[in-house]
């Protein structure tokens, strides 16, 4: 077996999957994968704050803002100030957004099923455990290794 290059392989897999998903989802339903993910989140728990959505998507609030602006303009979601905390803005699904989430859910399920099809249930458990590990530990692993291997004398 060749040497695993996890960092590179994850980046390449992420780029290939999301480039394909964004292209085909935009053609099919008019949204990219991040916007579809927002619809799915809100379908499960409507009224999440913008901060909660950004955290779950692992993107900054500024990056989320443009996505939500386009979704709001399309009549899929609306921002609503929280009655108890004026600083908190909730994001709510509108009927068109709920319908689109329901219609596009089977697409994501089919993609997941086909990507996992060649793997046994034991291998799928290992894949899930690995991806959970990467999600939970990336910050610490990267910080420790960048610090331990800092490149002195580099310009910024």
C-alpha positions, 0 to 999 in steps of 0.5 A: 500500500502506498503512503497515505497523504491524508491532508492532500487526499482530503483536499482533493476529495473535498474539491472534486465532490463539492465542485461536482455537487455545486455544478449539478445542484445549480443546474438542477435546483438553482442552489449550491451545496452550501445553500442546500446544507442551510436548507437541510439544517433549517428543515431540522431546526428552524430559527437557528441563529446566523452564528449557529449556521456558520459554525455548523457549516464551518464558515465565517459569518461574513461568508454566510452572509452572501449565501443567505442574501441570495437565499433570501432574495430567492424567497427561500429563507428570511432573517428574523430578529429574536424577540428576547435578544435583539443581537440574535438574528434567526434564520427561518425557512419559507415554504419555498425553501422547505419544499426545495429541501424536501425535493433535494434531500433524495439527491444527497441521499443517493450521492451518499449511498453511491459513494459508500456502496463499495465499502462494507459496513465495518469500513463505513464505520471506520470512514465515519470515525475517521471523518469525525476525528478529523472534524474534532481534532483538526485545530489542535493537530494543525496548531501543534504541528505548525508550531513544532515545525515553524519556519523561522526567517520566513517573511509574512 
